[in-house]
Amino acid sequence: MNKTLMAGISAVLFGLSASAWASGDTNAAGSIADAGAAVAGNVAVTLFSAQDNTIKNNAFQHAEGITQVQQNNGSNNAMQQGVAVSANKNVGGAKSNAAATGDYNVAEVGPNLDVNIGSTQNNTLKDNAFQGASGVTQVQQNNGSNNIMQQGAAVAANEADNYGASTAIADSGHGAAVIGNGAATTSFYFYGGTQDNTIKDNAFKQAEGITQVQQNNGSNNAMQQGAAVAANKWDSIWSTAVAGSSLGAVVAGNGSAVIMASQDNTIKDNAFQQVSGITQVQQNNGANNAMQQQVAVSVNR
């Protein structure tokens, strides 16, 4: 676990340019990513439309560092992505190093109304998309309505030969409220109307680090993914690594009707094969749900 995780963290942190690092007797690095959103009092009507979000043909293959992608055809949504990174890297002689980072997202959706009649909605990741990606990768694809989709990652790390103290603190927190929304969806599947989420054809194969993926065609949902990693990698007299992740969601007072719809979630054909590190995937076609994934990791090595 430590070996593969540190390999991914190294891709984010220790692969940065020299200018990103502090060096000296005492070093400190801190960062915060903070986002807030409110979507309320909206009405949306979609009739007989084809709505597709597609990433394919080697897109983002071997991407490194921090990659954030959002695709949306839906209505009345709040989609949030956040990454906070703090790091110290010293070789020899440092007396103390400290890295602290926090990522926080807060959103409220409601009251809103959406009507979707006779539409085809597809989210697709395929054909080697994101294959061999490393670092922090966040992908959101959405055709639904009245949703909150949140992704956050906080990473703090120190790497050095050190005779002093090392401290790494990472915290990720998300809050969502989906209240008082109405949604009606009729896909007419016998005319080819579908709602599909698909990941296939080597997508994310051999990806490393932190990978977060959300695909949604549903309505009135709160979908949350959070990851916090704190790591120390060195010979040190005193090492401290603290990681925390917290998710909170309220989904209440919503109404949804889905009539004659074909809904599929599919992961196949070597997708995520040999992936390493932290991987979070959510696929949803439902309504009025709270979907949460969180990971907190502390490492001393």
C-alpha positions in Angstrom: 0.0 0.0 0.0 2.7 2.5 1.0 4.8 1.8 -2.0 2.1 2.3 -4.6 0.6 5.2 -2.8 3.9 7.0 -2.4 4.6 6.5 -6.1 1.4 8.3 -6.9 2.0 11.1 -4.4 5.5 11.5 -5.8 4.0 12.1 -9.2 2.0 15.0 -7.7 4.5 16.5 -5.3 8.1 15.4 -5.9 7.8 15.8 -9.6 7.2 19.5 -9.3 9.8 22.0 -10.5 12.5 23.1 -8.1 10.9 26.5 -7.7 8.0 24.9 -5.9 10.1 23.7 -3.0 11.3 25.4 0.1 14.8 24.8 1.3 16.6 25.9 4.4 16.8 25.2 8.1 13.1 25.7 8.7 10.5 25.3 5.9 6.7 25.7 5.9 4.1 25.3 3.1 0.4 25.8 3.3 -2.5 25.9 0.9 -6.3 26.0 0.9 -8.9 25.4 -1.9 -12.3 26.6 -1.0 -15.5 26.7 -3.1 -19.1 27.6 -2.5 -22.2 27.5 -4.7 -26.0 28.0 -4.5 -28.4 27.1 -7.3 -32.1 28.0 -6.5 -35.3 29.1 -8.1 -34.7 27.7 -11.6 -36.9 26.0 -14.2 -35.5 23.9 -17.1 -37.3 22.0 -19.9 -35.5 19.7 -22.4 -37.3 18.1 -25.2 -36.2 15.2 -27.6 -32.5 15.9 -27.3 -29.3 13.9 -27.6 -27.0 14.7 -24.7 -23.6 13.1 -24.7 -20.4 13.6 -22.8 -17.5 11.7 -24.3 -13.8 11.4 -23.6 -11.9 9.0 -25.9 -9.1 8.4 -28.4 -6.2 8.6 -26.0 -7.4 11.8 -24.4 -5.4 12.7 -21.3 -3.2 9.7 -21.9 -0.1 9.8 -19.6 -1.3 13.1 -18.0 0.8 14.1 -15.0 0.3 16.4 -12.1 -3.2 17.7 -11.4 -5.9 17.2 -14.0 -9.5 18.4 -13.6 -12.3 17.8 -16.2 -16.0 18.7 -16.1 -18.5 17.9 -18.8 -22.2 18.9 -18.4 -25.4 19.0 -20.4 -27.7 19.0 -17.4 -29.6 21.8 -15.7 -29.7 23.4 -12.3 -26.5 21.7 -11.1 -23.6 22.6 -8.8 -20.4 20.8 -9.9 -17.3 21.4 -7.8 -13.7 20.2 -8.0 -10.9 21.2 -5.7 -7.3 20.2 -5.1 -5.0 21.6 -2.4 -1.3 20.6 -2.3 1.5 21.6 0.1 5.0 20.1 0.1 8.5 20.4 1.4 11.4 18.6 -0.2 14.9 19.0 1.2 18.0 16.8 1.1 20.3 17.1 4.1 20.4 19.5 7.0 16.9 20.7 7.5 16.0 21.3 11.1 12.2 21.2 10.6 9.6 21.1 7.9 5.8 21.6 8.0 3.2 21.2 5.3 -0.5 21.8 5.8 -3.3 21.8 3.3 -7.1 21.9 3.2 -9.8 21.5 0.5 -13.4 22.5 1.2 -16.6 22.5 -1.0 -20.0 23.6 0.1 -23.1 23.7 -2.2 -26.9 24.0 -2.0 -29.3 23.2 -4.8 -33.0 23.9 -4.5 -35.8 24.6 -5.1 -35.5 23.9 -8.8 -37.7 22.2 -11.4 -36.6 20.2 -14.5 -38.6 18.4 -17.2 -36.8 16.2 -19.7 -38.8 14.4 -22.4 -37.6 12.0 -25.0 -33.9 12.6 -24.6 -30.9 10.3 -25.0 -28.2 10.9 -22.3 -24.8 9.2 -22.4 -21.6 9.6 -20.4 -18.6 7.7 -21.9 -14.9 7.3 -21.1 -13.1 4.9 -23.5 -10.3 4.3 -26.0 -7.4 4.7 -23.6 -8.7 7.9 -22.0 -6.5 8.8 -19.0 -4.4 5.6 -19.5 -1.2 5.9 -17.5 -2.3 9.2 -15.9 -0.5 10.1 -12.7 -0.9 12.6 -9.8 -4.4 13.8 -9.0 -7.1 13.2 -11.7 -10.7 14.4 -11.3 -13.4 13.8 -13.9 -17.1 14.7 -13.8 -19.6 13.9 -16.5 -23.3 15.0 -16.0 -26.5 15.1 -18.0 -28.8 15.1 -15.0 -30.5 18.0 -13.2 -30.7 19.5 -9.7 -27.6 17.7 -8.6 -24.5 18.5 -6.5 -21.3 16.8 -7.6 -18.2 17.4 -5.5 -14.7 16.1 -5.8 -11.8 17.2 -3.5 -8.3 16.1 -2.7 -5.9 17.5 -0.1 -2.3 16.3 -0.1 0.5 17.3 2.2 4.0 15.7 2.1 7.6 16.1 3.2 10.6 14.3 1.7 14.1 14.8 2.9 17.0 13.6 4.9 16.4 15.4 8.1 17.7 15.5 11.7 14.8 17.6 13.0 11.0 17.4 13.0 8.6 16.8 10.2 4.8 17.5 10.1 2.3 16.9 7.4 -1.4 17.7 7.8 -4.1 17.2 5.2 -7.9 17.8 5.5 -10.7 17.5 3.0 -14.3 18.5 3.8 -17.5 18.7 1.7 -21.1 19.8 2.5 -24.1 19.4 0.3 -27.9 20.1 0.5 -30.3 19.1 -2.2 -33.8 20.2 -1.0 -37.2 20.9 -2.6 -36.5 20.0 -6.2 -38.7 18.4 -8.8 -37.7 16.4 -11.8 -39.5 14.4 -14.5 -37.7 12.3 -17.1 -39.2 10.3 -20.0 -36.7 8.7 -22.3 -39.0 6.5 -24.5 -36.5 3.6 -24.7 -38.5 2.0 -27.5 -37.4 4.9 -29.7 -33.8 4.5 -28.7 -33.9 6.9 -25.7 -31.3 5.7 -23.1 -29.4 6.9 -20.0 -26.0 5.2 -19.9 -22.8 5.6 -18.0 -19.9 3.7 -19.5 -16.2 3.3 -18.7 -14.3 0.8 -20.9 -11.5 0.2 -23.4 -8.5 0.6 -21.1 -9.7 3.9 -19.7 -7.6 4.7 -16.6 -5.5 1.6 -17.1 -2.3 1.9 -15.0 -3.4 5.2 -13.5 -1.5 6.2 -10.4 -2.1 8.5 -7.5 -5.6 9.8 -6.7 -8.2 9.2 -9.3 -11.8 10.4 -8.8 -14.6 9.8 -11.4 -18.3 10.7 -11.3 -20.8 9.9 -14.0 -24.5 10.9 -13.6 -27.7 11.0 -15.5 -30.0 11.1 -12.5 -31.8 14.0 -10.7 -31.8 15.5 -7.2 -28.7 13.7 -6.1 -25.7 14.6 -3.9 -22.5 12.9 -5.1 -19.4 13.4 -3.0 -15.8 12.2 -3.2 -13.1 13.2 -0.8 -9.5 12.1 -0.3 -6.9 13.4 2.2 -3.3 12.2 2.2 -0.5 13.2 4.6 2.9 11.6 4.2 6.5 11.8 5.5 9.2 10.1 3.6 12.6 10.5 5.1 14.9 9.7 8.1 13.8 12.0 10.8 14.0 12.3 14.6 10.2 13.1 14.8 7.6 12.5 12.1 3.9 13.4 12.3 1.3 12.7 9.5 -2.4 13.6 10.0 -5.1 13.2 7.4 -8.8 13.8 7.7 -11.8 13.6 5.3 -15.4 14.5 6.2 -18.5 14.5 4.0 -22.0 15.8 4.9 -25.1 15.6 2.7 -28.8 16.3 3.1 -31.2 15.1 0.4 -34.8 16.0 1.4 -38.2 17.1 0.0 -37.5 16.2 -3.6 -39.7 14.6 -6.2 -38.7 12.6 -9.2 -40.5 10.6 -11.9 -38.8 8.4 -14.5 -41.0 6.9 -17.2 -40.0 4.3 -19.9 -36.3 4.8 -19.5 -33.4 2.4 -20.2 -30.6 3.0 -17.6 -27.2 1.3 -17.5 -24.0 1.7 -15.6 -21.1 -0.2 -17.2 -17.4 -0.7 -16.4 -15.6 -3.2 -18.6 -12.8 -4.0 -21.1 -9.8 -3.4 -18.8 -11.0 -0.2 -17.4 -8.9 0.7 -14.3 -6.7 -2.3 -14.8 -3.5 -2.2 -12.7 -4.5 1.2 -11.2 -2.6 2.1 -8.0 -3.1 4.5 -5.2 -6.6 5.8 -4.4 -9.4 5.3 -6.9 -13.0 6.5 -6.4 -15.7 5.9 -9.0 -19.4 6.8 -8.9 -21.9 6.0 -11.6 -25.6 7.0 -11.1 -28.8 7.1 -13.1 -31.1 7.2 -10.0 -32.8 10.1 -8.2 -32.9 11.6 -4.7 -29.7 9.8 -3.6 -26.7 10.7 -1.4 -23.6 9.0 -2.7 -20.4 9.4 -0.7 -16.8 8.2 -0.9 -14.0 9.3 1.3 -10.4 8.2 2.1 -8.0 9.5 4.6 -4.4 8.2 4.6 -1.5 9.0 6.9 1.9 7.6 6.0 5.3 7.6 7.7 8.1 5.9 5.7 
